[in-house]
Amino acid sequence: MSKLFYYFFIGIIRFYQMAISPHLPASCRYTPTCSQYGLEAIKKYGPFKGGWLALKRILSCHPWGGSGYDPVP
């Protein structure tokens, strides 16, 4: 079941990176981008912990949040 979620989340992020992101202006305040961070977190920690880390990162990506280099822990 975990592999199903793993591929599901990876697929959603890759779809966003290939189909949606190229049509939007660059707006991520972090390096690596939030979608790349999500991919790395899910690959490193799995769909649940990695998904949680990605969600926390996305929620902090706003004008009053942090910025700069922020790798996956």
N, C-alpha and C positions, 0 to 999 in steps of 0.2 A: 504494500500500500504506500509506503514511504517513497518508493521509486516512482510511483504514479504522480504523486505531488511534486517530486523533484523535477520530472520532465514537464509537468504542467506549468510550474512557475518559470522554469528556464524558457519554455516556449512563449509564454506571455511576454517576458522581458525581451527576448530576441525579436518577437513580432513588433513590439514597441520600438526597438532600436532600428529596425529595418523599414518599417512601414509608416510610423507616425513621427518619430523624432526628426527625420530629415526635413519635414515640412514645418517644423517649429523653430523659432529663433533659439539660439543657445542661451540658456538661462540658469544652468546649474552653477551654484556657488562653490561647489567642492571639486576636488580632483582626487580620485577618479569620479566621473559623473555618477549620479545616483543609480542609473540603470546598470552601469558597469560594476559599481559597488554591490548591487543586489546579486548580480551573476556570481561575483567572487564569493560573497557571503554564503550563498546557497550551495555553491560547489564545495566550499570549505567545511561548512557546518551542517549541511542538509536543509531540507525544505522548511522545517519548523523554526529552528534557531536562526538560520540564515534569513528566512523570511521576516522574522521579528526584527533582526538587525537592519534589514533593508527598509522595513516600514518605519522604524525609528529615524533612520537617515532621511527618508523622503519627507517625513513630518518636520524635520529640522531645517529643511531646505526652503527657507523663506527669507525675506529681507531683514528680519530681526534675528535670524538664526546665525549659526557659525558659517565659516567659509575657509577655504584653503585646502591643504593636503590632509586627507582623512582616510587612511587605508583601513581595510577590514582588520579587526583585532586578531 
